[in-house]
Protein backbone atom coordinates (compact mmCIF):
# COMPACT_ATOMS: atom_id res chain seq x y z
CA UNK A 1 0.00 0.00 0.00
CA UNK A 2 1.19 3.52 -0.80
CA UNK A 3 2.69 5.53 2.04
CA UNK A 4 3.27 8.74 0.10
CA UNK A 5 0.49 11.21 -0.66
CA UNK A 6 1.43 11.50 -4.36
CA UNK A 7 1.45 7.71 -4.71
CA UNK A 8 -2.03 7.50 -3.18
CA UNK A 9 -3.23 10.15 -5.62
CA UNK A 10 -1.63 8.33 -8.52
CA UNK A 11 -3.46 5.10 -7.58
CA UNK A 12 -6.78 6.96 -7.75
CA UNK A 13 -5.93 8.57 -11.07
CA UNK A 14 -4.89 5.24 -12.55
CA UNK A 15 -8.12 3.60 -11.43
CA UNK A 16 -10.23 6.40 -12.95
CA UNK A 17 -8.27 6.24 -16.22
CA UNK A 18 -8.63 2.46 -16.34
CA UNK A 19 -12.41 2.64 -15.96
CA UNK A 20 -12.67 5.36 -18.59
CA UNK A 21 -10.55 3.38 -21.07
CA UNK A 22 -12.53 0.24 -20.36
CA UNK A 23 -15.86 1.89 -21.10
CA UNK A 24 -14.50 3.49 -24.30
CA UNK A 25 -13.11 0.15 -25.49
CA UNK A 26 -16.42 -1.58 -24.70
CA UNK A 27 -18.43 0.98 -26.66
CA UNK A 28 -16.13 0.60 -29.64
CA UNK A 29 -16.15 -3.20 -29.55
CA UNK A 30 -19.94 -3.28 -29.28
CA UNK A 31 -20.29 -1.02 -32.32
CA UNK A 32 -17.83 -3.14 -34.32
CA UNK A 33 -19.65 -6.32 -33.32
CA UNK A 34 -23.04 -4.90 -34.40
CA UNK A 35 -21.61 -3.87 -37.77
CA UNK A 36 -19.98 -7.26 -38.32
CA UNK A 37 -23.25 -9.00 -37.45
CA UNK A 38 -25.11 -6.85 -39.99
CA UNK A 39 -22.52 -7.70 -42.66
CA UNK A 40 -22.61 -11.42 -41.91
CA UNK A 41 -26.42 -11.35 -42.03
CA UNK A 42 -26.20 -9.72 -45.46
CA UNK A 43 -28.16 -6.64 -44.33
CA UNK A 44 -26.72 -3.95 -46.61
CA UNK A 45 -28.90 -1.05 -45.46
CA UNK A 46 -28.17 -1.74 -41.78
CA UNK A 47 -24.43 -2.05 -42.49
CA UNK A 48 -24.35 1.22 -44.45
CA UNK A 49 -26.22 2.95 -41.65
CA UNK A 50 -23.87 1.68 -38.92
CA UNK A 51 -20.58 2.20 -40.78
CA UNK A 52 -20.07 5.99 -40.37
CA UNK A 53 -20.85 5.99 -36.64
CA UNK A 54 -18.64 2.95 -36.06
CA UNK A 55 -15.70 4.50 -37.92
CA UNK A 56 -16.14 7.72 -35.96
CA UNK A 57 -16.15 5.79 -32.69
CA UNK A 58 -12.99 3.89 -33.67
CA UNK A 59 -11.25 7.18 -34.53
CA UNK A 60 -12.19 8.80 -31.23
CA UNK A 61 -11.01 5.74 -29.30
CA UNK A 62 -7.65 5.88 -31.08
CA UNK A 63 -7.37 9.62 -30.55
CA UNK A 64 -7.76 9.08 -26.81
CA UNK A 65 -4.99 6.46 -27.06
CA UNK A 66 -7.20 3.68 -25.75
CA UNK A 67 -6.22 1.63 -28.80
CA UNK A 68 -3.20 2.01 -31.09
CA UNK A 69 -3.70 4.13 -34.20
CA UNK A 70 -2.57 1.29 -36.47
CA UNK A 71 -5.07 -1.07 -34.85
CA UNK A 72 -7.76 1.54 -35.47
CA UNK A 73 -6.74 1.94 -39.11
CA UNK A 74 -6.69 -1.82 -39.63
CA UNK A 75 -10.13 -2.27 -38.08
CA UNK A 76 -11.62 0.59 -40.11
CA UNK A 77 -10.12 -0.81 -43.30
CA UNK A 78 -11.48 -4.30 -42.73
CA UNK A 79 -14.95 -3.03 -41.86
CA UNK A 80 -15.04 -0.75 -44.90
CA UNK A 81 -13.92 -3.61 -47.14
CA UNK A 82 -16.59 -5.90 -45.72
CA UNK A 83 -19.35 -3.35 -46.37
CA UNK A 84 -18.00 -2.63 -49.88
CA UNK A 85 -17.96 -6.34 -50.66
CA UNK A 86 -21.55 -6.60 -49.48
CA UNK A 87 -22.50 -3.71 -51.79
CA UNK A 88 -21.02 -5.41 -54.88
CA UNK A 89 -22.58 -8.78 -54.26
SVG drawing of the C-alpha trace seen along z (x, -y; Angstrom):
<svg xmlns="http://www.w3.org/2000/svg" viewBox="-31 -14 37 28">
<polyline fill="none" stroke="black" stroke-width="0.4" points="0.0,0.0 1.2,-3.5 2.7,-5.5 3.3,-8.7 0.5,-11.2 1.4,-11.5 1.5,-7.7 -2.0,-7.5 -3.2,-10.2 -1.6,-8.3 -3.5,-5.1 -6.8,-7.0 -5.9,-8.6 -4.9,-5.2 -8.1,-3.6 -10.2,-6.4 -8.3,-6.2 -8.6,-2.5 -12.4,-2.6 -12.7,-5.4 -10.6,-3.4 -12.5,-0.2 -15.9,-1.9 -14.5,-3.5 -13.1,-0.1 -16.4,1.6 -18.4,-1.0 -16.1,-0.6 -16.2,3.2 -19.9,3.3 -20.3,1.0 -17.8,3.1 -19.7,6.3 -23.0,4.9 -21.6,3.9 -20.0,7.3 -23.3,9.0 -25.1,6.8 -22.5,7.7 -22.6,11.4 -26.4,11.4 -26.2,9.7 -28.2,6.6 -26.7,3.9 -28.9,1.0 -28.2,1.7 -24.4,2.0 -24.3,-1.2 -26.2,-2.9 -23.9,-1.7 -20.6,-2.2 -20.1,-6.0 -20.8,-6.0 -18.6,-3.0 -15.7,-4.5 -16.1,-7.7 -16.1,-5.8 -13.0,-3.9 -11.3,-7.2 -12.2,-8.8 -11.0,-5.7 -7.6,-5.9 -7.4,-9.6 -7.8,-9.1 -5.0,-6.5 -7.2,-3.7 -6.2,-1.6 -3.2,-2.0 -3.7,-4.1 -2.6,-1.3 -5.1,1.1 -7.8,-1.5 -6.7,-1.9 -6.7,1.8 -10.1,2.3 -11.6,-0.6 -10.1,0.8 -11.5,4.3 -15.0,3.0 -15.0,0.8 -13.9,3.6 -16.6,5.9 -19.4,3.4 -18.0,2.6 -18.0,6.3 -21.5,6.6 -22.5,3.7 -21.0,5.4 -22.6,8.8"/>
</svg>
